[in-house]
Amino acid sequence: MTVYHCVYNREISAATMWKSTALNSCPIPSGILVIIGGKEDKGIQVDNPETKDQNERLEILKAFVKLTGKDKAVVEVITTASGSGDELFEDYKRAFGELGVPEPGHIHHKLRGDVLQEDLTDRLQNADAFFFTGGDQLLLTSIYGGTSFLTKLKERYIHEKIVIGGTSAGAMAMSTPMIYAGNKSVQQIAGEIKVTMGLEFLKDVCIDTHFIDRSRFVRMAQVIATNPTCIGIGIEEDTGIVITDGVNAEVVGTGVVTVIEGFNLSSSNITDIAENCPVYMEDLKVHLLARGGKYEIPQINPPHK
């Protein structure tokens, strides 16, 4: 299989990987994903004003709005993952307002039963973009998984040029597998990282956020070792990836994106769960990408129903 990593304009060949030559009958998504590592600049405050370029202010959210192609985009902000939805919405309302979004909508559900009863058809159909905020990613999957809300959102993503963004927990929920437990204190112990199905806008991709700031490399590597079909994408704060055509990723923002591949993983002790021992792996492959860097997400699973 051939993977393109265009930061250095080089073709990266993985000779040992197998790629099906059969026709992929799955539709190519018309929508765009903007997946953010958390703490994106909202224009409220600058942590390091002496090093922050004015052009970087609101950079990622500005890109998110611009990708809609609309002068006055209709944006729905989904704060369900957060326990402080109203307060968090006000931050995004202010930021999106500054970027020309006249009146962002606010969607927040505390219980799965609420989304099953509420008719959001018109709002789902009329919005140009949807933005999932941070909080707890397990709230997003447990509340929205299997609902008509999620099905209709995915249908629009596949067939229409809408933009779906997520930050922190909202980003981690975008893909499958999804990490939902296992912090820095236990990430080195085999079997301590807990995963489940995400919202599945991306498959065979694990997203992790706050990646450098919270030292999450080892926990991501554990996920890859459990099934090396999956790749890991770790995104630092105030950094994101824009994904088009379902597979083409480009980095935006001020930090680094780490991509971990395990296709050539030759050895690990990931199955030694009962022994409470540190995890080891051999022959992982890692890419580090920065603003403008590009990566094509490998597609090695033959499509099927």
C-alpha positions as CSV (number, residue, x, y, z in Angstrom):
1,M,0.0,0.0,0.0
2,T,1.1,3.5,-0.6
3,V,0.6,6.3,1.9
4,Y,1.3,10.0,1.0
5,H,2.8,12.2,3.6
6,C,3.3,15.5,1.9
7,V,5.0,17.6,4.5
8,Y,8.3,16.8,2.8
9,N,6.8,15.9,-0.5
10,R,7.9,12.3,-0.2
11,E,6.0,9.1,-0.9
12,I,6.1,6.7,2.0
13,S,5.8,3.1,0.8
14,A,4.8,0.3,3.2
15,A,5.7,-2.7,1.1
16,T,4.4,-5.3,3.6
17,M,0.9,-3.9,3.7
18,W,-1.8,-5.4,1.6
19,K,-4.4,-3.4,-0.3
20,S,-7.4,-4.9,-2.1
21,T,-7.7,-4.1,-5.8
22,A,-11.4,-4.7,-5.7
23,L,-13.7,-1.7,-6.5
24,N,-14.6,0.2,-3.3
25,S,-18.4,0.7,-3.7
26,C,-18.7,2.8,-0.5
27,P,-19.6,6.4,-1.2
28,I,-16.9,9.1,-0.7
29,P,-18.2,11.5,1.9
30,S,-19.1,14.9,0.5
31,G,-18.8,16.5,4.0
32,I,-15.8,17.8,5.8
33,L,-14.5,17.0,9.3
34,V,-12.6,19.4,11.5
35,I,-11.1,17.4,14.4
36,I,-9.4,19.5,17.1
37,G,-7.1,18.6,20.0
38,G,-8.8,20.8,22.5
39,K,-8.2,24.3,23.9
40,E,-8.5,25.9,20.4
41,D,-8.2,29.7,20.4
42,K,-11.7,31.2,21.0
43,G,-10.5,34.8,20.9
44,I,-11.2,35.2,24.7
45,Q,-7.7,35.2,26.0
46,V,-4.1,34.4,25.0
47,D,-2.0,32.3,27.3
48,N,1.3,33.5,25.8
49,P,0.6,36.9,24.2
50,E,4.3,37.5,23.6
51,T,4.6,34.4,21.3
52,K,1.1,34.4,19.8
53,D,0.9,35.7,16.3
54,Q,-2.2,37.8,15.7
55,N,-2.9,35.7,12.6
56,E,-3.3,32.6,14.9
57,R,-6.2,34.2,16.8
58,L,-9.3,32.1,16.2
59,E,-7.4,30.3,13.5
60,I,-9.1,26.9,13.7
61,L,-12.6,28.1,14.3
62,K,-12.1,30.6,11.5
63,A,-11.1,27.7,9.2
64,F,-14.2,25.7,10.4
65,V,-16.6,28.5,9.4
66,K,-14.8,29.3,6.2
67,L,-15.1,25.6,5.1
68,T,-18.9,26.0,5.0
69,G,-18.5,28.4,2.0
70,K,-21.3,30.6,3.4
71,D,-21.1,34.3,4.3
72,K,-23.6,33.8,7.2
73,A,-23.3,30.1,8.1
74,V,-25.9,28.3,10.2
75,V,-23.9,26.6,12.9
76,E,-25.3,24.2,15.6
77,V,-23.2,23.9,18.7
78,I,-23.7,20.6,20.5
79,T,-22.6,20.8,24.2
80,T,-24.0,17.4,25.3
81,A,-20.6,16.1,26.4
82,S,-20.2,19.0,28.9
83,G,-21.7,19.4,32.4
84,S,-21.6,23.2,31.8
85,G,-23.4,23.4,28.5
86,D,-24.9,26.8,28.8
87,E,-21.6,28.4,29.9
88,L,-19.6,26.7,27.2
89,F,-22.1,27.6,24.6
90,E,-21.7,31.3,25.5
91,D,-18.0,31.0,24.8
92,Y,-18.6,29.6,21.3
93,K,-21.5,32.0,20.6
94,R,-19.1,34.8,21.2
95,A,-16.4,33.3,19.0
96,F,-18.6,32.3,16.2
97,G,-20.3,35.7,16.3
98,E,-17.0,37.4,15.8
99,L,-16.5,35.1,12.8
100,G,-19.8,36.2,11.1
101,V,-22.1,33.5,12.4
102,P,-25.2,35.6,13.2
103,E,-27.0,33.3,15.7
104,P,-25.4,29.9,16.5
105,G,-27.9,27.2,17.6
106,H,-27.5,25.3,20.9
107,I,-28.2,21.6,21.2
108,H,-27.8,19.9,24.6
109,H,-29.2,16.7,25.9
110,K,-28.8,15.3,29.4
111,L,-30.7,12.1,28.8
112,R,-30.9,9.7,25.9
113,G,-34.7,9.7,26.2
114,D,-34.7,13.4,25.4
115,V,-33.1,13.0,22.0
116,L,-35.4,10.1,21.2
117,Q,-38.4,12.3,21.8
118,E,-37.2,15.6,20.4
119,D,-37.7,16.3,16.7
120,L,-34.6,18.0,15.4
121,T,-35.2,17.2,11.7
122,D,-35.5,20.9,10.6
123,R,-32.4,22.0,12.6
124,L,-30.4,19.0,11.2
125,Q,-31.4,19.8,7.7
126,N,-31.0,23.5,7.8
127,A,-27.5,23.8,9.4
128,D,-24.4,24.3,7.4
129,A,-22.1,23.0,10.2
130,F,-22.2,21.2,13.5
131,F,-19.7,21.5,16.3
132,F,-19.3,19.0,19.2
133,T,-17.7,20.6,22.2
134,G,-15.5,19.0,24.9
135,G,-16.5,17.2,28.0
136,D,-17.0,13.4,28.3
137,Q,-17.0,11.5,25.0
138,L,-18.9,8.6,26.5
139,L,-21.9,10.9,27.0
140,L,-21.9,11.6,23.3
141,T,-21.8,7.9,22.3
142,S,-24.2,6.7,25.0
143,I,-26.8,9.4,24.2
144,Y,-26.6,9.7,20.4
145,G,-25.5,6.2,19.4
146,G,-28.3,4.4,17.4
147,T,-30.5,7.5,17.3
148,S,-32.2,9.0,14.2
149,F,-30.3,12.2,15.1
150,L,-26.9,10.5,14.5
151,T,-28.2,8.6,11.4
152,K,-29.5,11.8,9.8
153,L,-26.3,13.7,10.6
154,K,-24.2,10.9,9.0
155,E,-26.5,10.8,5.9
156,R,-25.9,14.5,5.4
157,Y,-22.1,14.1,6.0
158,I,-22.0,11.4,3.3
159,H,-24.2,13.1,0.7
160,E,-23.9,16.9,1.3
161,K,-21.1,19.4,1.8
162,I,-21.6,20.1,5.4
163,V,-18.9,20.7,8.0
164,I,-18.8,18.7,11.3
165,G,-16.3,19.7,13.9
166,G,-15.3,18.4,17.3
167,T,-12.9,19.4,20.0
168,S,-11.4,17.4,22.9
169,A,-14.0,14.8,23.8
170,G,-16.1,16.0,20.8
171,A,-13.1,15.1,18.6
172,M,-12.4,11.7,20.3
173,A,-16.0,10.6,19.7
174,M,-15.7,11.2,15.9
175,S,-13.9,7.9,15.3
176,T,-13.9,4.2,16.0
177,P,-12.3,2.9,18.2
178,M,-12.8,5.6,20.9
179,I,-10.8,5.8,24.1
180,Y,-13.0,6.5,27.1
181,A,-10.8,5.6,30.1
182,G,-7.2,5.2,31.0
183,N,-5.1,8.2,32.1
184,K,-1.4,8.9,32.3
185,S,-0.9,7.1,35.6
186,V,-2.0,3.7,34.2
187,Q,-1.3,4.0,30.4
188,Q,1.9,2.0,30.6
189,I,0.2,-1.1,32.0
190,A,-1.1,-3.5,29.4
191,G,-4.9,-3.7,29.2
192,E,-5.6,-0.5,31.2
193,I,-6.8,1.6,28.3
194,K,-10.6,1.2,27.7
195,V,-12.1,1.6,24.3
196,T,-15.5,1.4,22.7
197,M,-17.2,2.3,19.4
198,G,-17.3,6.0,18.7
199,L,-19.7,7.9,16.5
200,E,-17.9,6.5,13.4
201,F,-17.4,9.4,11.1
202,L,-14.0,7.8,10.8
203,K,-13.4,4.0,11.0
204,D,-10.2,2.2,11.9
205,V,-8.9,5.5,13.3
206,C,-8.4,6.3,17.0
207,I,-8.4,10.0,17.8
208,D,-6.7,11.3,21.0
209,T,-6.6,14.9,22.1
210,H,-4.4,17.2,24.3
211,F,-1.8,14.7,23.1
212,I,1.5,16.3,23.9
213,D,0.2,18.3,26.9
214,R,-1.1,15.2,28.7
215,S,1.6,12.8,27.5
216,R,-0.8,10.3,25.8
217,F,1.5,8.6,23.4
218,V,1.7,5.3,25.3
219,R,-2.1,5.0,25.7
220,M,-2.6,5.5,22.0
221,A,0.1,2.9,21.2
222,Q,-1.8,0.4,23.3
223,V,-4.9,0.9,21.2
224,I,-3.0,0.3,18.0
225,A,-1.4,-2.8,19.4
226,T,-4.8,-4.4,20.2
227,N,-5.6,-4.3,16.5
228,P,-3.0,-2.8,14.1
229,T,-5.6,-2.3,11.4
230,C,-6.3,0.9,13.2
231,I,-4.1,4.0,13.1
232,G,-3.8,6.5,15.9
233,I,-4.0,10.3,15.4
234,G,-2.9,12.3,18.4
235,I,-3.7,16.0,18.2
236,E,-2.2,18.7,20.4
237,E,-4.1,21.6,21.9
238,D,-5.0,24.5,19.5
239,T,-4.3,22.2,16.6
240,G,-6.6,20.3,14.3
241,I,-6.9,18.2,11.2
242,V,-9.3,19.0,8.3
243,I,-10.5,15.8,6.6
244,T,-11.9,15.8,3.1
245,D,-13.1,12.9,1.0
246,G,-13.1,10.8,4.2
247,V,-9.3,10.2,4.1
248,N,-7.3,13.3,3.2
249,A,-6.1,15.1,6.4
250,E,-4.4,18.5,6.6
251,V,-3.1,20.1,9.8
252,V,-4.2,23.5,11.0
253,G,-3.3,25.4,14.1
254,T,-0.2,26.0,16.2
255,G,0.9,22.5,17.4
256,V,1.8,19.1,16.3
257,V,-0.2,16.0,15.1
258,T,1.3,12.6,15.9
259,V,0.2,9.7,13.6
260,I,1.0,6.1,14.8
261,E,0.9,3.2,12.5
262,G,1.1,-0.4,13.6
263,F,0.9,-2.2,10.2
264,N,4.4,-3.6,10.6
265,L,4.2,-4.1,14.4
266,S,6.3,-7.3,14.9
267,S,6.0,-7.9,18.7
268,S,4.2,-6.7,21.8
269,N,2.9,-8.0,25.1
270,I,-0.5,-6.4,24.8
271,T,-2.3,-9.6,25.7
272,D,-0.5,-10.0,29.0
273,I,-3.3,-8.3,30.8
274,A,-3.3,-10.4,34.0
275,E,0.4,-9.8,34.8
276,N,0.1,-6.1,35.5
277,C,3.3,-5.4,33.6
278,P,4.4,-2.4,31.5
279,V,3.5,-2.7,27.8
280,Y,6.1,-3.0,25.1
281,M,5.9,-2.9,21.3
282,E,8.4,-3.2,18.4
283,D,8.3,-1.6,15.0
284,L,5.6,1.0,15.4
285,K,5.8,3.8,12.8
286,V,5.4,7.4,13.7
287,H,4.8,10.6,11.7
288,L,4.9,14.1,13.2
289,L,2.9,16.7,11.2
290,A,2.6,20.5,11.7
291,R,0.6,23.2,10.0
292,G,0.1,22.4,6.3
293,G,1.2,18.8,6.7
294,K,-0.9,16.2,4.9
295,Y,-1.6,12.6,5.5
296,E,-3.8,10.1,3.6
297,I,-5.6,7.8,6.0
298,P,-4.9,4.2,4.9
299,Q,-7.9,2.1,3.7
300,I,-7.0,-1.5,4.1
301,N,-10.3,-3.1,5.2
302,P,-12.3,-4.3,2.1
303,P,-15.8,-2.6,2.3
304,H,-18.7,-4.9,3.2
305,K,-22.2,-4.7,4.6
